[in-house]
Amino acid sequence: MRLHSNRERPFHLGPLALERLRRTTTPAAATGGVPRDEHIPSEDAVLHVIPEYISLFSRYLAAAPAAAEAPVSPDPTIRANNLKAHAYFLDAALVGCCQIQPDDWTTDDNPAHRYACVFVVEFGREPQPGEPGDRWIRGCNVARTDMRCAELAVVLSGYVRAMGFEAQGHFCAATQLDLGRLAVRSGVARPGETGQLVAPYLRRGFRIGVISTNYVLQTDLPLAQDGSLEPDDPGVQQGVGGTLPASRYELDESRPVHLGRYPMETIKRVDEPTTLIIREEIQRIPKRGDFFTRAGAGDLGEAAKRERFRFAMKHPYALGMQPLIQNMVPLQGTRDKFPPVAAHQDERANAEAIKALGYFLGADFVGVCRAEPWMYYSHDHLDGHPIDAYHDYAVVMLIDQGFETMDGASGDDWISASQSMRAYMRGAEIAGVMAAHCRRLGYSARAHSNAHSEVIHNPAILMAGLAEVSRIGDTLLNPFIGPRSKSVVFTTDFPMEIDKPIDFGMQDFCSQCLKCARECPCNAITFGPKVMFNGYEIWKADVEKCTKYRVTQTKGSACGRCMKMCPWNREDTVQSRELMLRSVHSPASRAAIIRADDEEGNGTRNPVKRWWFDLEMVDGVAVKPKAGTNERDLNLGREQKLAAMQKLALFPPQLQPKGGTTVSQTVPVDRLAGMKLYTEAESPAAARERVGDREGVKPS
């Protein structure tokens, strides 16, 4: 959390004030050692399962570039700023560029690239001895951070190659370059008194990654050896201008790792969710009923079928993430039961350790719930085989899609899918490692990512106490980042204390706010009240409309406009957090907050934060988008007109492909039947009156 807004700080400058440091043309030393772990890992440490992921990532550091170069600016400064922004979006702490000199190479057989983009990834915070997760985490920072450097190296080099330029990724465990030399010359580190590299503003250790390329980049100067690495300037220390304040370390240390950076413990917990769930009436649905799967099978028409497997990877940045997203699936784990384990019987300690591990690896929120049978899909979509509920617990995590980038976007332009893919990729990485760790401890575990999941995430998010149902419908809202997240789950038999659902006033807030419905490009979000859908109380969006737009729209890649527009999508400053928590604790303030959100122009694009190139992959080459780019801001005053013309459909289990149907079979969407069912949908009030206190019903 920052003290000052960063909305006027260009994204490529990063979260730390590198531009405030003294530079030189002649560094005192050419290179230095990369920091190592200070602690000795235990036998139970997570580092023992990380090498499998590092090995996988290393396979994709190099490949041939696209057949033609993208139509991007030849200006080296614009190129360097763009590439730096891409690294910062992947959570690099520091980024710089330099030229590669012949003696930087450590092997004779090298690609002879001329430029380097160098990035630093900081160590994660470790628990203190005796705190939850300490035996799993302490001594694992090198492995954890090298894995993250490998991820960045793959994605960034893949992005440059997709634009048609040669590029190769490097990190400490797989490099043909002296990373220390490049870190010094690019100005992201300098040798300390012991010869080990030190990095500005970073008080924990770090690791280094590099992209080598022939893509011409503007270079940075090395840091002056006699200059301060953390200026004694109150403005810099406090983060004036939107950089991270120096106090962030003290704030971190004041909270045990397992609590995370957001004070979720201050949010009211309730025995059951704030929306009605009639468990006995929930019908498990096959994966074939997911509307993206239906699009790919041809149920939504030929255009949606054609674009289904392209729409999310239409931008070269998202395409750079594709190898990791797809190829982590085989590492997700097992459904098979393991023999009973006598250890780890303290459910509270287990849950706290799992949460600490999730936060250490990079999750933004972690919760635990029962993996109830109704959360599982009923059948697979590829061969139609039944899916049994096989694990007792679900660990649910949210990955923030990033306020700054969303602040600069329309929500449905060319960066939209990359925001989603980054979160899906990072989530799969974290959940996969955690599931592998549980298996190593002797417990069955399987990750459920966007690329392959056998559980439906939303009910797990709800029951794990990470969010509430919102007007957006199939997107839940968290009290600190709103709808701006993607989820990942892993199920396991590792015994844990479960969390309770939360109540932060979302049902009342969304009943008053219509902003997401007003701004939806395809009028798929209801202006009306909640309905009952397959046993759930929900503002049910028209998933056919939504899916068709996201898959087939031509002026961007995918869509997250509802997330962009929500009043809960705010930057994490002291002032913004205080405002939204006022809504939590003061219902009378909600109407004014909703009005002020439009009056202040929240939801308009912030040009300072627009850091990406508008590019579209066509036949394997990045080109200027033929249809242009969505350039949307606020559309005030459209509520009544859109509500009057809105015709929505819902598709409960009886209108979905039956269990056992595969993607080789087309089952056209029956929209007329869906529209009729929406007009006939039962109200939550009627459902409560009908079921009363019947067993299986959980009233709100």
C-alpha positions, 0 to 999 in steps of 0.5 A: 500500500502506497502513501501517494498515488502513482497515476502520474508515473509512467509504468516503464519507470517501475515501482522504485525511483531508479531515475533518482540515482547517480549514474556513471560511465565507468563503473568501479568494478565490472561484475559481482556475485549474485546473492545467495540464501542465508538460511539452510533449508529443511528436509520439508522445504519447498525448494525440493519440488521447484527444480521440475518447474525450472527445468520445464521453463528452461526449455522455452528460453530460445526459439526461432523468431516470427517470419516478419518484424512487427511494425513497431517504432524504430526509436530505441527509447520507445522500444526499451521503455516498452520492454521494461514495462513488460518486465515490470508487469511480470513483477520485476523489481528493477529493469535496465538495458545495456549493450552486450560486449564480446567478453560478456559471453561465457560460451563460444557457441552463443547467439551473438546478440548485441543488446540486453534487457536485465531484470532483478526479482527480489526475494520473497519475505520468509517467516521468522523461526517458529512462525507458520511455514518456516520449515517449508520456506526458509532457505528456499529464496534462491530456488523460488526467485530463480523460478520466477526469473526463468518465467520472466525470461521465457515470456519476455524473450517469447514476446520479442521473438513473436514480434519477429526479432531474435531473442533468448532468455537467461537466468542464473541456472541457465545462461550463456552470459555473465549476468553480474556484468550486465546487471552492473552495466545496465544500472540495476545493481553494483558490487558491494564492499564484499564483491557481492552485488547490491541493488538499489532500494532492495533490502532483501536478496535478489536474483537476475534474469536477462533477455539477449536480443538484436532488437535495438534498445536504448541503454542505461548508465551504470550506478555511481559507486559512491552514490546512495542506493536509497537516497536520504530524501523524504520524498523518495522515502515516503514514495512521493510520486507513487513509488514504493515507500521505504516503510514497506519493509517495516509494514511487512515485518509487522505481519506474519507471512501467513496473513498476507499483505491485505488485512483480510482478518478485518473483514466480517466472517459469516457461517454461510455466504451472503447469497443463498445456496441450496446444495440439494438442488445444485446439479453438477455440470460437465466441463463440456457445458463451459461456454468457452468449451462450447465455443470451441466445439461450434455450439456458438457458431463458426466465428466463435469456433474459429476464434476460440483458440486464438482470441486470448493469444492474439497479442505477442505478449500473451503468446509469449506466455502460452508455452508455460500455460500449456506445458504446466498442465502435465505437472498439475498432479494426481487424483489418486488417494495416498496411504494415510500419513501420521504427521501434520495433524494440526489443521490450523497450523497446516492451514497457516503454513499453506497460506504462508507458502502461497504468499511466499510464492506470489499469491495475493490472497489465499483461502481454504474451504472444503472441496464439496462434491458440487464444486467438481465438474461431472464429466470431462469434455475431451472423452466424456469420462465421469469426474468423481469428487476426489479430494477433501480440501481446496486451497483457493488463491487470487492473482491481482491483474494489476490496477496500473495496467487496467487504469490505462486500458479500455478493458477490451483493448489489446492488453486485456488478454495478456492481463488474464494470461499473466494471472493464469500463468502465475497462478498455475505456477504457484498452485502447481508447486504447492500441490507438488509440495503436498504430494512430497509430504505424503498427501494427494494433491492436484492443481486446477488451472485455467488451462485444465481444471476439474473444479468450478472455481467460483463456489470455492472462492466464495466458500474460502472467504475471498470474495462475494457474489457481484452484479458482474455475475460470474465474477466475484468481488474481493474487498481490497481489489474488487473484481480485478483478479483471476483464480487458481485452486488446488485440491488435496487431502492435506488436512486444514482448518477451513475459512468462513465466507465473508460479508463486506456489504457487497449485495447492498452495494451492487444492488445500487450500482449499475456501472458494470451493466452500463459499460458492458460492450455487449449488454450481457450484465443484468440491470435487474435483480438476482435470480436463482440459477442451479441452486445459487442466488446470483445476478446472472449474466448472459454467458452466451453474449459475453463469451461471443464478444470476448472470443470474436471481438476484433478491436482487442483481445478478450475483454475485462471491461466490467473489472475495469469499470467497477468502483472497487477497482482502485489503486492500493493507496491509503486514501483509496483503501479508507474510502472503500472500507467506509463502504464496508462499515457504513452502508449509508455511504454507498450511494454517495461513493457510487455517484462519486465514482462517475463524477471523478471519472473513474473508468476513463483511460489514463494515458500515462499508464498505456505502455503496450503496443497495439499488435495482433498476431495474424498467421504467426506474424505481429501486425497492426490490428486491421480493425483498429483498437477499442478506445472506450471511456465512460458512457454516462446516462445509458442505463435506462436505454440499455435496460429497456432493450436488454434481452438476456438468456440463462442456460441451466443444466437442462440447456447444456450438453449432457454429461458424456458429450465431447468436444467432437459433438456440436450442441447448438445453443438454444437461445430462445429457450434460455431467454424464456427461462430467464423471464421465468427464473425464480426469485431468491425470496421465493426460493427461501419461502419455498425451501424453508429450513429444509436440510441442504439449504443454507440461508443468507 
